[in-house]
Amino acid sequence: MKVENKTTPSEKGQTVLNVLRIAVTNALDKKQKLGQYAVVWDGQKTVLSGNDAPGK
Protein backbone atom coordinates (compact mmCIF):
# COMPACT_ATOMS: atom_id res chain seq x y z
CA MET A 1 0.00 0.00 0.00
CA LYS A 2 1.38 3.35 -1.00
CA VAL A 3 0.61 6.34 1.22
CA GLU A 4 0.67 9.78 -0.34
CA ASN A 5 0.91 12.89 1.80
CA LYS A 6 -0.85 15.86 0.27
CA THR A 7 -0.74 19.37 1.63
CA THR A 8 -4.49 19.75 1.13
CA PRO A 9 -7.09 17.00 1.13
CA SER A 10 -9.16 16.24 -1.94
CA GLU A 11 -12.70 17.61 -2.11
CA LYS A 12 -14.08 14.28 -0.87
CA GLY A 13 -11.44 14.12 1.87
CA GLN A 14 -12.31 17.67 2.98
CA THR A 15 -15.99 16.71 3.14
CA VAL A 16 -15.19 13.68 5.30
CA LEU A 17 -12.96 15.79 7.55
CA ASN A 18 -15.72 18.39 8.00
CA VAL A 19 -18.29 15.71 8.86
CA LEU A 20 -15.92 14.18 11.42
CA ARG A 21 -15.27 17.59 13.01
CA ILE A 22 -19.02 18.20 13.32
CA ALA A 23 -19.58 14.74 14.81
CA VAL A 24 -16.82 15.21 17.40
CA THR A 25 -18.07 18.69 18.30
CA ASN A 26 -21.59 17.34 18.78
CA ALA A 27 -20.36 14.43 20.91
CA LEU A 28 -18.29 16.73 23.13
CA ASP A 29 -21.20 19.17 23.51
CA LYS A 30 -23.50 16.30 24.49
CA LYS A 31 -21.01 15.02 27.08
CA GLN A 32 -20.71 18.53 28.54
CA LYS A 33 -24.49 18.96 28.75
CA LEU A 34 -24.79 15.58 30.48
CA GLY A 35 -22.05 16.54 32.94
CA GLN A 36 -19.68 13.85 31.71
CA TYR A 37 -15.95 14.24 31.31
CA ALA A 38 -14.04 13.85 28.06
CA VAL A 39 -10.52 12.67 27.31
CA VAL A 40 -8.76 14.71 24.62
CA TRP A 41 -5.23 14.97 23.24
CA ASP A 42 -3.55 18.38 23.59
CA GLY A 43 -0.70 17.56 21.23
CA GLN A 44 1.63 16.15 23.90
CA LYS A 45 -0.51 14.25 26.42
CA THR A 46 -4.04 13.21 27.24
CA VAL A 47 -6.17 15.70 29.14
CA LEU A 48 -9.29 14.92 31.18
CA SER A 49 -11.79 17.76 31.00
CA GLY A 50 -15.14 18.20 32.68
CA ASN A 51 -16.54 18.62 36.17
CA ASP A 52 -16.52 14.90 37.01
CA ALA A 53 -13.08 14.13 35.55
CA PRO A 54 -11.07 11.74 37.74
CA GLY A 55 -8.54 13.54 39.90
CA LYS A 56 -10.57 16.71 40.29
Secondary structure as UniProt FT lines:
FT   HELIX           11..33
FT   TURN            34..35
FT   STRAND          38..41
FT   STRAND          46..49
FT   TURN            51..52
FT   TURN            54..55
//
